[in-house]
Amino acid sequence: MHIQLVLKTMGLVLLFEAAAMVPSLFISLFYHETTSTPFAAGIGAAGLVGSVLYLIPIKNKNVGYREGFAIATFGWLLLALFGAIPFTVAGAVPSYIDAVFETMSGFTTTGSSVIPNVEILPKSILFWRSSLTGWGVWVLLF
């Protein structure tokens, strides 16, 4: 298996996720919410790790079955792990594990939630939560 190819692709996935958090950051700034720091942390973490992984040089660009399975598996996991950062830092979800569940639920469009009262969340967190489902649909389509 070409692990460098898998890691470089994971970097690209994280860079896309960092870009997907930017609208939520702008909404937080627009409404003067305190959630700009959690989104900046999420963008920073995903952007930094994604950039480092994306800079890995690769020799073989052929994606085989093993690489495809690894990319799909680790891609979903990384999306959930880094997508949970805004939920956790903002305090919208009580624990990081619950935030990972909430994020994976959004990306996979299952509709499950660990948040008992969604209406009290800040608008930027609600937008991020809603956009997870939108991004999940795009991931499933492609």
C-alpha positions in Angstrom: 0.0 0.0 0.0 1.2 3.5 -0.8 0.9 5.2 2.6 2.2 8.5 1.3 -0.7 8.7 -1.1 -3.2 8.0 1.6 -1.6 10.6 3.9 -1.5 13.2 1.2 -5.2 12.6 0.4 -6.1 12.9 4.1 -4.3 16.3 4.1 -6.5 17.4 1.2 -9.6 16.2 3.1 -8.7 18.2 6.1 -8.0 21.3 4.0 -11.5 21.0 2.6 -12.9 20.6 6.1 -11.0 23.7 7.3 -12.5 25.6 4.3 -16.0 24.3 5.2 -15.7 25.9 8.7 -15.0 29.4 7.3 -18.7 30.3 6.7 -19.5 29.4 10.3 -16.7 31.6 11.5 -18.1 34.5 9.4 -21.5 33.9 10.9 -20.1 34.0 14.3 -18.3 37.3 13.6 -21.4 38.7 12.0 -23.7 38.0 15.0 -21.0 38.9 17.5 -21.1 35.5 19.1 -18.4 34.0 21.3 -17.9 31.1 19.0 -15.4 32.7 16.7 -12.5 31.2 18.8 -13.8 27.6 18.5 -14.1 27.9 14.7 -10.7 29.6 14.5 -9.3 26.6 16.5 -11.0 24.1 14.2 -9.8 25.9 11.1 -6.3 26.2 12.5 -6.0 22.6 13.6 -7.5 21.1 10.4 -5.6 23.6 8.3 -2.3 22.9 10.0 -2.5 19.1 10.0 -3.9 19.1 6.5 -1.1 21.3 5.2 1.6 19.1 6.7 0.0 16.0 5.3 -0.6 17.5 1.9 3.0 18.5 1.6 4.1 14.8 1.8 5.8 13.9 -1.6 4.4 10.9 -3.4 6.0 8.9 -6.1 3.2 6.6 -7.2 -0.2 8.3 -7.9 -2.1 5.1 -8.6 -4.9 4.5 -6.2 -5.6 0.8 -5.8 -8.2 -1.1 -3.7 -6.1 -0.9 -0.5 -5.5 2.8 -0.8 -9.2 3.4 -1.6 -10.4 1.6 1.4 -7.8 3.4 3.6 -8.8 6.8 2.2 -12.5 6.1 2.8 -12.0 4.8 6.3 -9.5 7.3 7.6 -11.2 10.2 5.7 -14.5 9.6 7.6 -12.6 9.3 10.9 -10.6 12.5 10.4 -13.6 14.5 9.3 -15.4 13.5 12.5 -12.4 14.1 14.8 -11.6 17.5 13.4 -15.2 18.5 12.8 -15.9 18.0 16.5 -13.5 20.7 17.6 -15.9 23.7 17.3 -18.6 21.8 19.2 -16.2 20.9 22.0 -14.4 24.3 22.4 -17.6 26.2 22.3 -19.1 24.0 25.0 -22.1 23.1 22.8 -21.6 19.4 23.5 -20.5 18.2 26.9 -17.7 15.9 25.9 -15.4 15.4 22.9 -16.7 11.9 22.3 -20.3 13.3 22.1 -19.0 16.0 19.7 -17.4 13.3 17.5 -20.7 11.4 17.5 -22.6 14.6 16.7 -20.2 15.4 13.8 -20.3 11.8 12.4 -24.1 11.9 12.7 -24.1 15.0 10.6 -21.7 13.8 8.0 -23.5 10.5 7.6 -26.9 12.2 7.6 -28.3 9.8 10.2 -30.2 12.5 12.1 -29.1 11.3 15.5 -28.1 13.9 18.1 -26.8 14.1 21.6 -27.9 17.7 22.0 -31.1 17.8 24.0 -32.1 21.4 23.3 -30.8 22.5 19.9 -32.6 25.8 19.8 -30.4 27.4 22.5 -27.2 27.0 20.5 -25.5 30.0 18.9 -26.4 30.6 15.2 -22.8 29.7 14.0 -22.9 26.3 15.8 -26.3 25.6 14.3 -25.0 26.6 10.9 -22.0 24.3 11.3 -24.3 21.5 12.5 -26.6 22.0 9.5 -23.8 22.3 7.0 -22.3 18.9 8.2 -25.4 17.2 6.7 -24.9 19.2 3.5 -21.3 18.2 3.2 -22.2 14.6 4.1 -24.6 14.5 1.1 -21.9 15.8 -1.2 -19.4 13.3 0.1 -21.9 10.5 -0.4 -22.6 11.7 -4.0 -19.0 11.8 -5.0 
